[in-house]
Amino acid sequence: MSLLLAFDAVEMPLPCIESAIYVPQMFATLEQLLVLQPERVLCSHGKTTSPAIIKENLAYLHEIELRCRALLQTHQPAESELEHASTLINYSLDDVIAGRTEPVDRTFYSEAHENNIRCILQWLMS
């Protein structure tokens, strides 16, 4: 059995990007982890899980990127607008976790989700 120790690179229900400068590295890391084709994945803040979580994390980030690119075609948000970035791209945490059965720390992941969107927007605007 191949076990991937993903630590903080992969997280359930969503990964966390610390800064806009790390956005390309996050995409590249998740893509490289998929290439390894692990049978199980161990995350720092979760249990051993299916490698599908890597695909889910990558799909989540690609969805944000897609929505951010669509927004930027018509609007350049001011810094003050980025506080509620999920509203700008119409992608709430509820949309992200829809269908999940495991409990989610809404306080932590709401802020992580907002920050992920801010980071991707800032990366695309730079």
C-alpha positions, 0 to 999 in steps of 0.5 A: 500500500502506498501512503502519502504523508501530505501534511498541510498540503492537502486538507479536508474539506479545503486546503489553506493558502497563506499568501498570494505568492504561494498560489502557483506552488499550491496548484503545482504541489497538488498536481504533483501529489496526484502523479504519485498515485497514492492509495491512502493520504494522511493529512495533518488535521485529519484521518487517513483518507482516500486520494480523492481528497487531492482531486477535490482540493485541486478542483476547489482551487480551480473553481475559485480561479475560474470564478476569479478570472470571470470577475476580473473580466468585468471588475477590478476589486478594491482592497476593501472589497476583498474582505468578503471575497466569496460574495464577489465571486458568488462562492460561499463556504456552504457551496464548497461543503455541500453534500459533506457528511463529516462535521466542519469547523465553520469558523476556521474554514469560513476564514480559510475559504475567504483567504483562499479567494483573496490570495487567488484574486491577488495572484491573478491581479499581480 
